[in-house]
Amino acid sequence: MDAQAQIIRRLADELAVRPNQVAAAVELLDGGATVPFISRYRKEATGGLDDGQLRTLEERLRYLRELEERREAVLASIDEQGKLTDALAAQIREAETKQRLEDLYLPYKKKRRTKAQIAREAGLEPLADALLADPTLDPETEAQGYLRPADGDTPAIDDAKAALDGAKQILMERFAEDAELVGRLRDRLWDEGELSARMIDGKQKEGAKFSDYFEHDERLAKVPSHRALAMFRGRNEGVLGLTIKLPGEDEAAVHPAEVAIARHAGIEDQGRPADRWLREVVRWTWRVKLYTHLETELMGRLRERAEHDAIDVFAANLKDLLLAAPAGPKATLALDPGLRTGCKVAVVDATGQFLDHAVIYPHAPQNRWRESLDTLAALVEKHGVELIAVGNGTASRETDKLAAELVKLLSGKRRLSKVMVSEAGASVYSASEYASREFPDLDVTIRGAISIARRLQDPLAELVKIEPKSIGVGQYQHDVSQVQLSRSLEAVIEDCVNAVGVDLNMASSALLSRVSGLNPNLAENIVLRRNSEGPFRNRRELLEVSRLGPRTFEQCAGFLRIMNGDNPLDASAVHPEAYPVVNRIAEKGGRELASLVGDSTFLKSLKPADYVDDTFGVPTVTDILKELDKPGRDPRPEFKAAEFREGVETLKDLEPGMILEGTVTNVTHFGAFVDIGVHQDGLVHISALSDSFVEDPRQVVKAGDIVKVKVMEVDIERARIGLSMRMHDQPGEATARKGAGGNPKAPGGKPARRSGQGQGAGNGGGQMGALGEALLKARKKR
């Protein structure tokens, strides 16, 4: 079986699907098809693999191909050395991970001249072999036969101690490069080992934010990502020392790993002449060769797993934010709050086009409240404004009061709504090259206000213009692999944009560039064609765009919508290649094509199997009928906004027991942050999210959700707010109780052993830990 066939079979086993499904998906991916295109329009080929399965397949395919490439390089390298045996080749061929492959390659890896190599060159390997094979031999006596003068680069062996030291180095290297032994020790350390964190002497005050980890021990394999990343940050800042220990470790006793090495090598202390020397070989093998190597490797594995989990959290939050409900095509006035420098005002029309701007000074020190109201009222009347977007930055609650007064003032003339909008990333957009091209003559502050208005109208369309890492829904995003993070977030954006679909005649180049098959250059070309020739009338006109050929058209056409165009199907997710199917449906039913759209009774009476042909099977025809029923349907929820309580504007206004409404801004493994309108997000600890046990907070809430919370604790000095979503919880009570979320637990259900920590404020009475405190401080908005 060739390498490609092996990869396909392995992927099929991992995904629990048929090999032919995987083979079809791999062929499509290799041909340049995107995951959204394959999952939507190639269901017959892949047997209905969804986008989640395809993303996993794509990632694992990359890993397994890298593994195969490395496998061939390893085989070639060992073969060149003349050391490749059939048994070794078989082991290398069977290696299922990069780690196992590197373990097997280690003895043959080209490396700097080691002490063991020098000893072998000095002819000491027979001495090492003899003492290992027959411990009844006396080491001192045997070593006398290996004394020799210096010879070129090989140093002299003047006495028995030098000979025995050389023999020891040979055995140490041999044991440390034994793939089976290293693999077993690695697995044991991972499964049984404990991560031990201790404060570096003298760092107590400087590293106070890591105080939960000043004396902390936890099962290595069970450390959750947020605690692992907190400890790694503490180590990087010189506050914490981290080590891995095995249970039962005692400086005065033989280390459990040394016992395992001795057993593997057949070494047993029976009081024979060479037993003591062999015991020293084992001891130094562990302490000098293996422990440091394995500790570094397992710390790397822990970090990699923690980073993976953190990236998953970021990606899930980003997806929720991108798919947040749009307020819709309504003329919107945005207020970017400010005090001394004033509030920046921008107005956009229903399509997001910039119309007008102003600067008002309603707050101290100028206090031009009435004048500000008059300015805003005039802008509302002039442009027919229906929505007011208030940024949640400095002075947001004061500015929200101004907006409320404006709504009340104009209530007899028009229906106005005001909504608090997250400013996260708006300043990044306003200073970006894209914003400079879009609004070259506007100040960056006005550009930010425009962004706030647009993200209320359509969060997805506006947020794609911003570097995803700047949106503020991540967990330690600067501490993780930036390559992996970018790859994951780009995939999320691609999936979200294509799930919603894009209006070809309205979308920005930034949004168009995220459509399946398109890139920034093609997106710019589409906009240039639109600006010079006018709106697209049908999807086929895309082929007139410079450098957009048939293959690209196939990838992108189904995700681009043309409203009120020549063909009603162009406003739907039906792909142009499937239009003949719809024509057959219309002909067979004796209907005009346009009359099919939205006729639920007729469409539900049809049997998909009646319209199957050699190209389109039941899955595609079923999708077509659903799309005709509700063409261009938006998968996002209906828009609604949190109502902040009047008079609760700062931390000082909060009182334990208050029940408030808020918006979930971020979800982590240990709970959810909620904006309740006081310039500082509060934390609902995982133990206070529900009356039932919660393993993953995202089972209960996601970013953008509107939730009702009870204030459990307020720490004004440290700007920390503890919240609960369990209305029966009482301030001052421990929220963790049997059957109601339980104590904070490590994955697997066993409470983490933690010392040196008190009750964490802002966690509903449960223990939050250093990460919660750090994130609460990091999320302080002003």
C-alpha positions in Angstrom: 0.0 0.0 0.0 1.5 3.4 -1.0 1.8 6.3 1.3 -1.3 8.1 -0.1 -3.4 5.1 0.4 -2.2 4.6 3.9 -3.0 8.2 4.8 -6.5 7.9 3.3 -7.1 4.7 5.3 -5.8 6.3 8.5 -8.0 9.4 8.0 -11.0 7.2 7.4 -10.4 5.3 10.6 -9.9 8.6 12.6 -13.0 10.2 11.2 -15.1 7.0 11.3 -16.0 7.3 7.6 -15.4 5.3 4.4 -12.0 5.5 2.6 -13.7 6.6 -0.6 -15.2 9.6 1.2 -11.8 10.7 2.4 -10.2 10.0 -1.0 -12.8 12.2 -2.7 -12.3 15.0 -0.2 -8.5 14.8 -0.5 -8.7 15.0 -4.3 -10.9 18.0 -4.1 -8.7 19.8 -1.6 -5.6 19.0 -3.7 -7.5 20.4 -6.7 -7.9 23.8 -5.0 -11.4 23.4 -3.7 -12.2 25.1 -0.4 -13.8 23.5 2.6 -17.0 25.6 2.3 -17.4 24.7 -1.3 -16.8 20.9 -0.8 -19.2 20.7 2.2 -21.9 22.7 0.4 -21.7 21.6 -3.2 -19.9 18.3 -3.3 -21.9 16.2 -0.9 -22.3 13.3 -3.4 -18.6 13.0 -3.9 -17.7 13.1 -0.2 -20.8 11.2 1.1 -21.9 14.3 3.0 -18.8 15.2 5.0 -19.6 18.4 6.9 -17.3 21.4 7.3 -16.2 20.3 10.8 -15.1 16.9 9.5 -13.4 18.5 6.5 -11.5 21.0 8.6 -10.2 18.1 10.8 -9.4 16.1 7.7 -7.5 19.1 6.2 -5.4 19.6 9.3 -4.7 15.9 9.8 -3.9 15.5 6.1 -1.2 18.2 6.5 0.3 16.5 9.5 0.3 13.0 8.0 1.9 14.3 4.8 4.6 16.0 6.8 5.1 12.8 8.7 5.5 10.8 5.4 7.9 13.4 4.1 10.0 13.1 7.3 9.8 9.3 7.3 11.3 9.1 3.8 14.1 11.5 4.8 14.9 9.4 7.9 15.0 6.2 5.9 17.3 7.8 3.3 19.6 9.2 6.0 20.0 5.9 7.8 20.4 4.0 4.5 23.2 6.3 3.5 25.0 5.4 6.7 24.7 1.7 5.8 22.8 1.0 9.0 19.2 0.4 7.7 18.1 -3.1 8.6 14.8 -4.7 7.5 13.6 -4.7 11.2 14.5 -1.0 11.6 12.9 -0.1 8.3 9.7 -1.9 9.4 9.7 0.0 12.7 10.1 3.3 10.9 7.4 2.4 8.4 5.0 1.6 11.3 5.7 4.8 13.3 2.4 6.7 13.7 3.6 9.9 15.1 6.4 12.4 14.5 7.6 11.7 18.0 7.9 8.0 17.6 9.7 8.6 14.3 12.3 10.9 15.9 12.8 8.4 18.8 13.8 5.7 16.2 16.0 8.1 14.3 17.8 9.5 17.4 20.7 6.9 17.4 21.4 7.6 13.8 20.9 11.4 13.8 23.9 13.4 12.8 25.1 15.2 15.9 28.1 16.9 17.3 30.9 14.6 18.5 29.7 13.3 21.8 31.6 11.9 24.8 30.2 8.5 23.9 31.5 8.7 20.3 35.0 9.7 21.6 34.9 6.7 24.0 33.9 4.4 21.2 36.7 5.7 19.0 39.1 5.0 22.0 37.9 1.4 21.8 36.0 1.3 25.1 32.7 -0.2 23.8 33.9 -3.8 24.5 34.5 -2.8 28.1 30.9 -1.3 28.4 29.4 -4.4 26.8 31.4 -6.8 29.0 30.4 -5.1 32.3 26.8 -4.9 31.2 26.7 -8.6 30.1 28.6 -10.0 33.1 28.3 -7.9 36.3 30.5 -10.4 38.1 33.5 -8.8 36.4 35.5 -6.3 38.5 35.3 -2.9 36.7 38.7 -1.7 37.9 40.4 -4.8 36.9 38.7 -5.0 33.4 39.5 -1.3 32.8 43.2 -1.9 33.1 43.2 -3.6 29.7 41.9 -0.5 27.9 44.6 2.0 28.9 46.2 3.7 25.9 48.1 6.8 24.9 46.6 9.8 23.0 46.1 9.3 19.3 45.2 12.3 17.1 41.8 13.6 18.2 41.4 10.7 20.6 42.5 11.6 24.1 44.7 9.3 26.2 43.2 6.8 28.7 45.6 7.1 31.5 43.8 5.2 34.3 40.9 2.9 35.1 38.7 5.8 36.1 39.0 7.4 32.6 38.2 4.0 31.0 35.2 3.5 33.1 33.9 7.0 32.6 34.1 6.4 28.8 32.3 3.1 29.1 29.7 4.8 31.2 29.1 7.5 28.5 28.6 4.7 25.9 25.9 2.9 27.9 24.3 6.2 28.9 23.9 7.2 25.3 22.7 3.7 24.3 20.0 3.7 27.0 19.0 7.3 26.3 18.6 6.5 22.6 16.6 3.3 23.1 13.2 4.2 21.4 11.3 1.6 23.4 12.7 2.8 26.8 12.3 6.5 26.0 8.7 5.9 24.8 7.7 4.1 28.0 9.3 6.7 30.2 7.7 9.5 28.3 4.3 7.9 28.6 4.7 7.2 32.3 5.8 10.8 33.0 2.8 12.1 31.0 0.3 9.8 32.6 1.5 9.7 36.2 3.7 12.8 36.5 2.8 16.0 38.3 3.5 19.5 37.2 5.1 21.3 40.1 5.1 25.1 40.3 7.1 27.0 42.9 7.8 30.7 43.4 11.3 31.9 42.6 12.9 33.3 45.7 12.3 37.0 46.1 9.6 37.2 43.5 6.6 37.2 45.9 5.7 40.9 45.5 6.7 41.2 41.8 4.7 38.1 40.8 1.6 38.6 43.0 -0.7 37.9 40.1 0.7 34.3 40.0 0.2 33.8 43.7 -2.1 30.8 43.1 0.9 28.9 41.7 3.5 29.8 44.3 3.1 26.3 45.6 1.1 24.3 43.2 1.1 20.6 42.2 -1.2 19.1 39.6 -1.4 16.0 37.4 0.5 16.8 34.2 -2.0 15.2 31.9 -4.9 16.9 33.5 -3.7 20.5 33.7 -6.4 22.6 31.9 -5.1 25.0 29.2 -5.7 28.3 31.0 -3.7 27.1 34.1 -0.9 25.8 32.0 -0.6 29.0 30.0 -0.7 31.0 33.2 2.1 29.0 34.7 4.2 29.2 31.5 3.7 33.0 31.5 4.8 33.0 35.1 7.9 31.1 34.2 8.7 33.3 31.2 8.4 36.4 33.5 10.9 34.8 36.0 8.4 34.4 38.8 7.8 30.6 38.7 9.9 27.6 38.4 8.3 24.5 36.8 9.3 20.9 37.1 7.8 17.5 36.4 7.8 14.9 39.2 6.7 11.3 39.5 4.6 10.3 42.6 6.9 8.7 45.2 9.9 10.7 44.2 12.3 11.0 47.1 15.8 12.4 47.0 17.0 9.7 49.4 15.5 6.8 47.4 16.0 5.4 44.0 14.0 7.3 41.5 11.1 5.4 39.9 12.5 6.2 36.5 15.9 4.7 37.4 14.1 1.5 38.4 12.4 1.4 35.0 15.7 2.0 33.2 17.5 -0.7 35.1 14.7 -3.2 34.5 14.7 -2.5 30.8 18.5 -2.9 30.6 18.4 -6.1 32.7 20.4 -4.5 35.5 19.9 -5.8 39.0 21.8 -5.0 42.1 22.9 -8.4 43.6 26.0 -7.2 45.2 28.2 -8.3 42.3 31.5 -6.3 41.6 30.0 -4.4 38.6 26.5 -3.8 40.1 27.4 -0.5 41.8 29.0 0.9 38.7 26.0 -0.1 36.6 23.7 1.5 39.1 25.7 4.7 38.6 25.3 4.4 34.9 21.5 4.1 35.3 21.4 7.1 37.7 23.4 9.3 35.4 21.4 8.2 32.4 18.2 9.4 34.0 19.5 12.6 35.6 21.9 13.8 32.9 20.5 12.4 29.7 16.8 11.5 29.9 15.1 13.7 32.6 16.0 17.1 31.1 15.2 15.8 27.6 11.8 14.4 28.5 10.9 17.3 30.8 11.6 19.7 28.0 9.7 17.6 25.6 6.6 17.1 27.9 6.6 20.8 28.8 6.4 21.3 25.0 3.6 18.8 24.7 1.7 20.5 27.5 2.2 23.9 26.0 1.2 22.6 22.6 -2.0 21.1 24.0 -2.8 24.3 26.0 -2.2 26.4 22.9 -4.5 24.1 20.9 -7.2 24.5 23.5 -6.7 28.3 23.7 -6.9 28.6 19.9 -10.1 26.5 19.9 -11.6 28.9 22.5 -10.6 31.9 20.5 -12.0 30.3 17.3 -15.3 29.4 18.9 -15.7 32.9 20.4 -14.8 34.5 17.1 -17.3 32.3 15.3 -20.0 33.3 17.7 -19.1 37.0 17.3 -19.0 36.9 13.5 -22.4 35.1 13.4 -24.0 37.5 15.9 -27.3 38.9 14.8 -27.2 41.9 12.5 -29.4 44.9 13.2 -30.0 45.0 9.5 -30.1 47.7 6.7 -31.1 50.7 8.6 -29.6 54.2 8.6 -27.4 54.3 11.7 -25.8 57.1 13.8 -22.7 56.0 15.8 -21.4 57.7 18.9 -17.8 57.1 19.8 -17.7 58.3 23.4 -15.1 60.7 24.8 -14.7 63.3 27.5 -12.2 66.0 27.0 -11.8 65.3 23.3 -15.6 65.0 22.7 -17.8 62.3 21.2 -17.2 61.5 17.6 -20.4 61.1 15.5 -20.8 59.4 12.2 -23.9 58.6 10.1 -24.1 55.8 7.6 -27.0 54.9 5.3 -28.9 51.6 5.3 -26.1 50.1 3.1 -23.3 51.3 5.3 -22.2 54.1 3.1 -20.8 57.1 5.0 -23.0 60.2 5.0 -22.0 62.7 7.6 -20.0 63.3 10.8 -19.6 65.7 13.7 -17.9 66.1 17.0 -20.0 67.0 20.1 -19.0 67.9 23.7 -21.8 66.9 26.0 -19.6 65.9 29.0 -17.1 67.6 31.3 -15.2 69.8 31.0 -17.4 71.6 28.3 -20.8 70.2 29.3 -22.5 71.3 26.1 -25.4 68.9 26.6 -28.2 70.8 25.0 -26.1 71.8 22.0 -25.1 68.2 21.5 -28.7 67.0 21.6 -29.6 69.6 19.0 -26.7 68.5 16.7 -27.7 64.8 17.0 -31.4 65.6 16.4 -30.6 67.5 13.3 -28.5 64.6 11.9 -31.2 62.1 12.7 -33.8 64.2 10.8 -31.5 65.0 7.9 -30.6 61.3 7.2 -33.6 59.4 8.5 -31.7 57.6 11.2 -33.3 54.5 12.8 -30.5 53.2 14.9 -28.1 54.7 17.4 -24.9 52.8 18.1 -23.1 53.8 21.2 -19.5 52.6 21.6 -18.7 51.0 24.9 -15.5 52.9 25.5 -14.7 55.7 28.0 -17.8 57.7 29.0 -20.0 55.2 27.3 -22.7 55.2 30.0 -22.8 59.0 30.1 -23.1 59.0 26.3 -25.8 56.3 26.5 -27.8 58.7 28.7 -27.5 61.3 25.9 -28.7 58.8 23.4 -31.6 57.8 25.6 -32.6 61.5 26.0 -32.4 61.9 22.2 -34.7 58.9 21.7 -37.2 60.3 24.1 -36.9 63.8 22.6 -37.8 62.5 19.1 -40.2 59.8 20.2 -43.2 61.7 18.8 -41.6 62.1 15.4 -39.8 58.8 14.7 -39.0 55.4 16.0 -35.4 55.3 17.2 -33.5 52.5 19.0 -30.1 52.8 20.8 -27.7 49.9 21.2 -24.4 49.6 23.1 -21.8 48.2 20.7 -18.3 46.8 21.4 -15.5 49.0 20.2 -12.9 46.1 20.3 -10.7 46.5 17.2 -12.4 49.7 15.9 -9.2 51.7 16.5 -7.2 49.0 14.7 -9.4 49.3 11.7 -9.4 53.1 11.7 -5.6 53.2 11.5 -5.4 50.4 8.9 -4.3 50.7 5.3 -7.8 49.5 4.3 -9.5 52.4 6.2 -7.1 54.9 4.8 -8.0 53.8 1.3 -11.7 53.8 2.1 -11.8 57.2 3.8 -8.6 59.0 2.9 -9.9 62.4 3.9 -11.4 61.5 7.3 -9.7 61.6 10.7 -9.0 58.2 12.3 -11.5 58.9 15.1 -14.3 59.4 12.6 -13.3 56.2 10.8 -13.7 54.4 14.1 -17.2 55.8 14.6 -18.1 54.6 11.1 -16.9 51.1 12.0 -19.0 51.1 15.2 -22.1 52.0 13.1 -21.4 49.3 10.5 -20.8 46.5 13.0 -24.2 47.1 14.5 -25.8 46.8 11.0 -23.8 43.7 10.1 -21.1 42.5 12.5 -19.7 39.9 10.0 -19.2 42.4 7.1 -17.4 44.9 9.3 -15.3 42.6 11.6 -13.7 40.8 8.6 -11.8 44.1 8.0 -10.1 43.8 11.4 -7.1 41.6 12.3 -9.0 38.8 14.2 -6.5 38.8 17.1 -7.6 42.5 17.8 -11.2 41.7 18.3 -10.7 40.8 21.9 -12.3 37.4 22.3 -9.2 35.3 22.8 -7.5 33.6 25.7 -3.7 34.3 26.0 -3.6 34.8 22.2 -0.2 36.4 22.3 1.3 33.3 24.1 0.3 30.7 21.5 1.6 29.7 18.1 0.8 32.6 15.8 0.9 30.4 12.7 -1.6 28.0 14.2 -3.7 30.8 15.6 -3.9 32.6 12.2 -4.6 29.4 10.3 -7.5 28.5 12.7 -9.0 32.0 12.7 -8.8 32.3 8.9 -10.7 29.1 8.6 -13.4 30.3 11.0 -13.8 33.6 9.0 -14.0 31.7 5.8 -16.6 29.3 7.1 -18.7 32.1 8.6 -18.6 34.3 5.5 -19.6 31.5 3.2 -22.3 30.2 5.6 -24.0 33.6 5.5 -23.3 34.4 1.8 -22.2 37.8 0.4 -24.1 40.4 -1.6 -22.0 40.8 -4.7 -23.1 44.3 -5.4 -22.8 45.6 -1.8 -19.9 43.8 -0.2 -16.5 45.5 0.5 -13.4 44.0 -1.0 -12.4 42.9 2.5 -15.6 40.8 2.7 -15.4 39.5 -0.9 -11.8 38.3 -0.3 -13.1 35.8 2.3 -15.5 34.2 -0.2 -14.5 30.7 -1.3 -12.0 30.8 -4.2 -11.4 34.5 -4.0 -8.4 36.5 -2.7 -7.7 40.2 -2.1 -6.6 40.8 -5.7 -9.7 39.2 -7.2 -11.9 41.0 -4.7 -10.4 44.3 -5.7 -11.0 43.4 -9.4 -14.6 42.7 -8.6 -15.1 46.1 -7.0 -13.3 47.8 -9.9 -15.6 46.0 -12.3 -18.6 47.0 -10.2 -17.6 50.6 -10.0 -16.8 51.0 -13.7 -19.6 48.9 -15.3 -22.3 49.2 -12.6 -24.0 46.5 -10.5 -23.7 42.8 -11.6 -27.0 41.7 -13.2 -26.2 38.0 -13.1 -23.6 35.6 -11.8 -22.2 34.8 -15.3 -20.9 38.4 -15.5 -18.3 37.4 -12.9 -16.4 35.8 -15.7 -15.8 39.2 -17.1 -13.8 40.2 -14.0 -10.1 40.3 -14.7 -8.3 37.0 -13.8 -11.4 35.3 -12.6 -11.6 32.1 -14.6 -13.9 29.1 -14.7 -12.3 27.3 -11.8 -12.6 30.3 -9.5 -16.1 30.9 -10.7 -17.0 27.4 -9.7 -15.7 27.9 -6.2 -17.2 31.4 -5.5 -20.4 31.7 -7.5 -22.7 29.8 -5.1 -21.8 32.1 -2.2 -22.3 35.4 -4.0 -25.8 36.8 -4.1 -27.3 39.2 -6.6 -30.5 40.8 -5.4 -33.1 41.8 -8.0 -31.0 40.5 -10.8 -31.9 38.9 -14.1 -32.3 35.4 -12.5 -34.0 35.0 -9.1 -31.8 32.0 -8.4 -28.8 34.4 -8.3 -30.1 35.6 -5.0 -30.0 32.1 -3.5 -27.4 29.6 -2.5 -28.3 27.4 -5.5 -25.1 27.0 -7.5 -25.3 28.0 -11.2 -24.2 24.5 -12.1 -27.4 23.2 -10.6 -29.8 25.7 -12.4 -30.8 22.9 -14.9 -32.2 20.9 -11.9 -34.4 23.9 -11.0 -35.5 24.3 -14.6 -36.6 20.7 -14.7 -38.6 21.2 -11.5 -40.3 24.2 -13.0 -41.0 22.4 -16.3 -42.3 19.2 -14.7 -44.6 21.3 -12.4 -45.7 23.5 -15.2 -44.6 26.6 -13.3 -42.6 29.7 -14.0 -39.2 29.6 -12.4 -39.8 32.8 -10.4 -43.0 31.4 -8.9 -41.2 28.4 -7.3 -39.3 30.7 -5.0 -40.9 30.7 -1.6 -43.8 28.4 -2.5 -43.4 26.1 0.5 -46.5 24.0 -0.1 -45.5 23.1 -3.6 -41.8 22.5 -2.8 -42.6 20.3 0.2 -44.8 18.1 -2.0 -41.8 17.3 -4.3 -39.7 14.1 -3.9 -35.9 14.9 -4.3 -35.4 11.4 -5.9 -37.6 12.4 -8.9 -35.0 15.0 -10.0 -31.8 13.1 -9.5 -29.5 12.7 -12.5 -25.9 11.5 -13.2 -24.5 14.7 -11.7 -26.8 15.7 -8.8 -27.9 13.2 -6.2 -30.6 13.3 -3.5 -28.4 15.4 -1.1 -28.0 18.2 -3.6 -31.6 18.2 -4.8 -32.7 18.3 -1.1 -30.6 21.3 -0.5 -31.9 23.0 -3.6 -35.6 22.5 -2.5 -34.7 23.9 0.9 -33.1 26.9 -0.6 -36.0 27.6 -3.0 -38.3 27.5 0.0 -36.2 30.2 1.9 -33.8 31.7 -0.6 -30.7 33.3 0.8 -31.8 32.6 4.3 -29.4 34.0 6.9 -28.3 31.4 9.5 -27.7 34.2 12.1 -30.2 34.7 14.9 -32.7 37.6 15.3 -31.2 40.8 16.6 -31.7 41.8 20.2 -29.6 43.9 22.6 -29.1 44.0 26.3 -30.8 46.6 28.4 -28.4 48.1 31.0 -30.1 49.2 34.2 -30.5 52.9 34.6 -28.3 54.3 37.3 -25.8 51.4 37.3 -22.9 52.9 35.4 -19.7 52.3 37.5 -18.4 49.7 39.9 -19.5 51.9 42.8 -23.1 51.6 41.6 -23.1 47.8 42.0 -24.4 46.0 45.0 -24.3 42.3 45.8 -27.7 40.7 45.0 -28.5 43.0 42.1 -30.0 41.2 39.1 -28.8 42.8 35.8 -28.9 42.1 32.1 -25.7 41.9 30.1 -23.9 40.7 27.0 -21.4 37.8 27.0 -18.1 39.2 25.7 -15.8 36.2 26.1 -16.0 32.5 27.0 -13.1 30.7 28.5 -12.6 27.2 29.9 -13.3 28.5 33.4 -16.3 30.7 32.8 -17.8 33.6 30.9 -17.1 37.4 31.0 -20.2 39.6 30.9 -20.6 43.3 30.1 -23.1 44.7 32.5 -22.5 48.4 31.5 -20.0 49.5 34.2 -16.8 49.7 32.1 -15.6 46.4 33.5 -16.7 42.9 32.5 -17.7 40.6 35.3 -16.9 36.9 35.5 -19.5 34.1 35.8 -17.3 31.2 37.0 -18.1 27.8 35.4 -19.5 26.7 38.7 -22.1 29.5 38.7 -23.3 29.1 35.1 -26.0 26.5 35.7 -27.7 24.4 38.4 -26.4 21.4 36.4 -22.7 20.3 36.2 -21.0 22.2 33.4 -18.0 20.7 31.7 -17.6 23.3 29.0 -19.0 26.8 29.5 -19.9 27.0 25.8 -22.6 24.4 26.5 -24.4 27.2 28.3 -23.3 30.5 26.8 -21.5 31.9 23.8 -20.1 35.3 22.9 -22.8 37.8 22.1 -25.5 36.1 24.2 -27.8 38.3 26.3 -27.9 36.9 29.8 -29.4 37.7 33.2 -26.9 37.7 36.0 -26.8 38.3 39.8 -24.0 40.3 41.4 -22.3 38.1 43.9 -19.2 40.2 44.8 -17.7 43.5 44.0 -14.0 44.3 44.6 -13.6 48.0 43.7 -9.9 48.2 44.5 -9.0 45.4 42.1 -11.8 46.1 39.7 -13.3 42.7 39.9 -16.9 41.6 39.7 -18.2 38.2 40.6 -21.5 37.2 38.9 -23.8 34.2 38.9 -26.4 33.0 36.4 -28.1 31.0 39.2 -30.7 33.4 40.6 -31.0 31.4 43.8 -27.3 32.0 44.7 -26.9 34.4 47.6 -23.9 36.8 47.9 -21.4 35.5 50.5 -22.4 31.8 50.0 -20.1 29.4 48.3 -21.6 28.7 44.9 -20.0 25.3 44.5 -22.4 22.7 45.8 -23.1 19.1 45.0 -25.1 18.7 41.8 -24.8 22.4 41.0 -21.7 22.8 39.1 -19.4 21.4 41.8 -16.0 22.7 42.7 -13.7 23.8 40.0 -12.3 20.6 38.5 -9.6 19.6 36.2 -10.8 17.6 33.1 -11.7 14.1 34.1 -13.6 15.2 37.2 -10.8 15.1 39.8 -10.4 18.3 41.8 -6.9 19.8 41.2 -4.7 19.9 44.3 -4.0 23.5 44.8 -2.3 25.2 47.7 -1.6 28.8 48.7 -4.8 30.2 47.2 -7.7 32.0 48.8 -11.2 32.7 47.5 -10.9 34.5 44.2 -13.1 37.6 43.9 -15.1 37.7 40.8 -15.9 34.0 40.6 -19.2 33.7 42.3 -17.6 32.4 45.5 -15.6 29.6 43.8 -11.9 29.7 43.1 -10.9 31.5 40.0 -7.1 31.2 39.9 -4.4 33.5 38.5 -5.7 33.3 34.9 -9.1 34.6 35.9 -7.5 37.5 37.8 -5.1 38.3 34.9 -7.9 38.2 32.3 -10.2 40.3 34.4 -7.4 43.0 34.7 -6.6 42.6 31.0 -10.2 43.1 30.0 -10.5 46.3 32.1 -11.9 48.6 29.5 -10.8 51.9 30.7 
